[in-house]
Amino acid sequence: MKQLRGFASDNNASVHPVIMEAIANANIGHAVGYGDDTITEQAQQVFKQCFGQQTQTFFVYNGTGANVIAIQALTQSFNAVVCANTAHINVDECGAPEKLSGCKLLPIDTDNGKVTVEQIERYMHGFGFEHHAQPKVVSITQATELGTIYAIEEIKAIADYVHSLGLYLHMDGARIANAAAALGCSLADISINAGVDVLSFGGTKNGLMFGEAIVFADAKLAESVKYIRKQSTQLHSKMRFISAQFVRLLEDDLWLRNANHANNMARLLGEKVAAIDGVELTQRVDSNGVFAIIPKDIIEPLQQEFFFYVWDEYRSEVRWMTSFDTTEEDIEQFVSSLQKLQK
């Protein structure tokens, strides 16, 4: 079967060579399992340097696991989680957050993937009323599933409002590196420093082979997480291989170089396709995603040459994602094929 390069997902990208090297270097001799090894200890310190000494980080297999454990740590089964209708926890996790936490998700309709304080306010009622699920967490995504980005001030405003009601703020940061790179700020500035209580920190979409991290702003919030992680089947026995990847990703700003490249490739792709008749961008290209409406009859022929997903079949809207290993040649070939099909 021919393996098509394309723009379906940054999950489809290869593993960064530096990360492969880190895994190989960790593959020497024996090490204590389940995170009691020196590499994991080093990774914990790297995360504290990045997000603050008061934080506590847990490593897990994947993004769904990170989101589920984060929500479980902050809630009880009678609680509710407010999120955007496009949120990964609402659309693409097969109901795992609801099944495993018992919480009800309350999705907010949004055209750009972002939620506002005014929208959240509409769900802040029924407190103490035993017939209603009790709101406890607001979950936002950075960058959003539509490639848009929250400004630091927007996150702070949401955090201040949420905290004023005794709720927690969770951030799904599967692409937080792309957001921080686009804003020109640190990873902490758009998460923990902005008032996020728990961050699901993504690595797989930014060059890792596997593994995600959950960063708690305050270790007190994480007192039961080691048990929740085990029950959720997210405790990796050979933890050093997740930890080694994060050490290399964060220590030498590899995360930033990877994210900048992916973002730059998306901007280039967006500029070139926007100039083609019949192509309409539907979102700003803030990070590494390009969303566009194209003629329905050319989608399938184009997919035969380049793998990508249809985002909204009704609108003929497609999603094109770039990654750290997207090349200008990839984009030139794709744009050329798109132009030919348009004629």
Helices and strands as residue ranges (DSSP letters): G 10-12, H 17-26, H 38-51, E 56-60, H 63-74, E 79-84, H 88-91, H 96-101, E 104-108, H 117-121, E 134-141, H 152-164, E 168-173, H 176-183, G 192-194, E 198-201, G 204-206, E 212-216, G 219-222, H 225-231, H 240-251, H 254-274, E 280-281, E 289-293, G 296-298, H 299-303, E 309-312, E 317-321, H 328-342
